[in-house]
């Protein structure tokens, strides 16, 4: 099993991080970068990875792309 790792994608203006194992996204509304990182790290530590197979992932991508239209 791959080890879970939080990857910080962006810190300003809205901080975004991603779990490299299951691609779960974590956001923070903190304005200070260190506070935002700490908030995302806490959310990451509390989450459980839920892997889905590729066909379900493809369906999710299509659904997300078309739901705002």
N, C-alpha and C positions, 0 to 999 in steps of 0.2 A: 504494500500500500504506500502511496506517495505521502510524504510528509506535508501537512498543511502549512501554508505560508501566506501572510498578508502582503499584498503588493500595493503600495500607495501609487495611485494613478495621477492624482492632481491634488494640490493643497489649497489653492485659492481660485475663485472666491468661495466655492463650496468644495470641501475636501471629499475625495472619493477614493476608496480602497476596494480591492478585489481579492477574494480567496483564490489562490492559484490552483487549488485542488478541485473545487466545485463551481467556480465562477460566481459565487454569491457576492453581491455588491454591498458595500457599506458606505454610508454617507454621514457627514458631520456638518453641523451648521455653526460650529465654533469659529470665531474669527482669528484666534491666535493659533498658529500652525502646530505648536506643541500640544495644545489642548485638543485640537482636532485629531491629531495622531493618537493621543491617549484615548479619546472617545471611540475611535474606530477600532483600536486594539482591544478595548474592552468588549465591544460588540463582536469582534472576530473570535475572541477567546470563548465567548458564551455560545456561539453558534455551532450547530452540528451539520456536517457536510451531508448533502443529499444529492447523490449523483443520479442522473437520468440518462437513459440510453439515447443514442443519436437521433432516432426517429422522433422521440418526444421533444428533444432539443430543437429540431428543425421546426416542429409544429409550434413550439413556444415562440421562436423567432418570427415566424410568419404572423402569428396572432398579435404579437407586440407591434409589428410593423404596420398592421392594418387596423388596429383598434382605435387610432386617433383620426382616422379618415372618415 
